[in-house]
Amino acid sequence: MPDRKQELEEKLARIESEIKDLNERIPPHSVKPVFIQKLDELEARRDEILESLEKFS
């Protein structure tokens, strides 16, 4: 089980980094739908990982 928890924590860190990078690239005006879609997908994956990590607590 510790390996699974560590794997989830590493995935979470990567996804949070991707979210941060994407937020920095999104222009303040005229945001393209592709940016919003990608951000939604990343946030959904992050939420799934967080739910899985809660099971280890």
C-alpha positions in Angstrom: 0.0 0.0 0.0 2.7 2.6 0.7 3.9 2.2 -2.9 0.4 3.1 -4.2 0.2 6.1 -1.9 3.6 7.4 -3.0 2.6 6.8 -6.7 -0.6 8.8 -6.1 1.3 11.6 -4.4 3.7 11.8 -7.3 0.9 11.9 -9.8 -0.8 14.6 -7.8 2.4 16.7 -7.8 2.7 16.4 -11.6 -0.9 17.3 -12.1 -0.7 20.3 -9.8 2.4 21.4 -11.7 0.5 21.1 -15.0 -2.4 23.1 -13.6 0.0 25.8 -12.5 1.7 25.9 -15.9 -1.6 26.1 -17.7 -2.9 28.9 -15.5 0.2 30.9 -16.3 -0.3 30.4 -20.0 -4.0 31.3 -20.1 -4.3 34.8 -21.4 -6.3 37.2 -19.2 -8.7 38.0 -22.1 -10.3 35.9 -24.8 -9.6 32.5 -23.2 -9.9 29.8 -25.8 -12.2 26.9 -24.9 -9.3 24.4 -25.3 -7.6 26.0 -22.2 -10.7 25.7 -20.1 -11.3 22.1 -21.2 -7.7 21.1 -20.4 -7.9 22.8 -17.0 -11.2 21.1 -16.2 -9.7 17.7 -17.1 -6.6 18.3 -15.0 -8.7 19.5 -12.0 -11.0 16.4 -12.3 -8.0 14.1 -12.3 -6.5 16.0 -9.3 -9.8 15.6 -7.4 -9.9 11.8 -8.2 -6.4 11.4 -6.8 -7.2 13.4 -3.7 -10.2 11.2 -3.1 -8.0 8.1 -3.4 -5.4 9.6 -1.1 -8.0 10.2 1.6 -8.5 6.4 1.8 -5.0 6.1 3.1 -5.6 8.5 6.0 
